[in-house]
Amino acid sequence: MRKKWLACITATALSAVFLAGCDGNKTVLAEAGEAESLSYTERTDAFYELVSASQGFSAEFASLACQNKTNENVAVSPVSAYMALALAAEVSGGDTQAEILSALGVSYERLRSDFKLFYRAVSAEYKSNSGQVSARAVPVNSVWVNEGLEVKTERIQTLAADYFCSSYSADFAGNNKSANAAVRAYVKKQTKGLIDTDFALDEQTLFTFINTFYLKEVWNDYGDKLPWADGEYTFASASGKTETVKLMQGYYAGGRAYEGENFASFYTVTDHGYWLRFITPKDGFSVSDVFTAENLAQIVNADNYDPYDHENKLHYNTRCFFPEYKASYNGDVAPVLRNMGVRTLFTEKCDFSPITDSPARVGQVRHVTELTVNRRGIEGAAVTVLPAAGAAGPGEYEEVYRDFIVDRAFGYVLENSEGIALFAGIVNAV
């Protein structure tokens, strides 16, 4: 059975950033080790408990982040937000840590023991038959500390050893422009140029946790484009406008469309086993109506697409016809996290005492993403910045082939083979 998802914080006393990628005016305090591939023996029940917790977080985070986004194409990266918050959980205490752990759906002991496995399950590199890198998924964790801030070395070492988190020092207070340039260059490098943003971390920044995530995937090992489906289709956008579009023709996958109360869902699979799930509203409903945490939770298990009709000895195969699209996000997800129960982090009661004795709290959590899905494959990047500032056998069945047409505004979830949600969002127009 297949088991089964960016942000920035600023405040008045301490600053922690969740971001990834940088070549600038910085000093290396600690370098994280390289993540090795996850072995089959490491995929234990305890590991899948953490994966399951991330699925619950992802469904709620994505649905809340997409609320009231009725005129744009949205992509958020639940995995980036999850990793950034995991760093915050490690260096926080009291109610601050308890609320973060509750949102993540794990105990501190589980997070500490299994986060490395979770990270390694996301990280991947694939080579084509010619030996060239054809696809990769690259999460990067880092913490940026203001020069002169006294931090507890033991916790910095824990971040490096257990969270693959590198640590850097930058002069946010004395040379703010240079420090921000370093962060910007770092993120741009880690996201292969897809995210080039000035995060404007102010002089009060004490430390910032940053998670970056980059994904590039192809539909097949040869890098060939998906063919266009025959004919043209009428696509209904969220605004009610209809237009004639071409749809890509995905490959057949085992299963049949899952029918929810107000939506239908099916998936297409990439060359290396990433699942792109589509969620289309039924007549009389909008994509906003159906892109809910409850509906997302319904479709995370592959069994929902049961390919077998045992009574009639039928085995179903379905392919998706879907449009090319681009989606993005650039904003503060602190309100989303507050709705998920993470509140003390943004108040004077914020507790970062495990990493520093300087008082700090978070003001906002910056989340930036870019996602492109086209005939060649999928490419996406995300960054979450969390700063704290001072102040059965197929031969026995008849094969049945069907098509799943994505011809209206839709929601989507992109997962890796472990069921970890990398990107999710809604497409209102193409």
Secondary structure, 3 states (H helix, E strand, C coil): CCCCCCECCCCCCCCCCEECCCCCCCEEEECCCCCCCCCHHHCCHHHHHHHHHHHHHHHHHHHHHCCCCCCCCEEECHHHHHHHHHHHHHCCCHHHHHHHHHHHCCCHHHHHHHHHHHHHHHCEEEECCCCCEEEEEEEEEEEEEECCCCCCHHHHHHHHHHHCEEEEEECCCCCHHHHHHHHHHHHHHHCCCCCCCCCCCCCCEEEEEEEEEEEEEECCCCCCCCCECCCCEEEECCCCCEEEECCEECCCEECCCEECCCEEEEEEECCCCCEEEEEEECCCCCHHHHCCHHHHHHCCCHHHHCCEECCCCEEEEEEEEECCEEEEEEEECHHHHHHCCCCHHHCCCCCCCCCCCCCCEECCCEEEEEEEECCCEEEEEEEEEEEEECCCCHHHCEEEEEEEECCECEEEEEECCCCCEEEEEEECCC
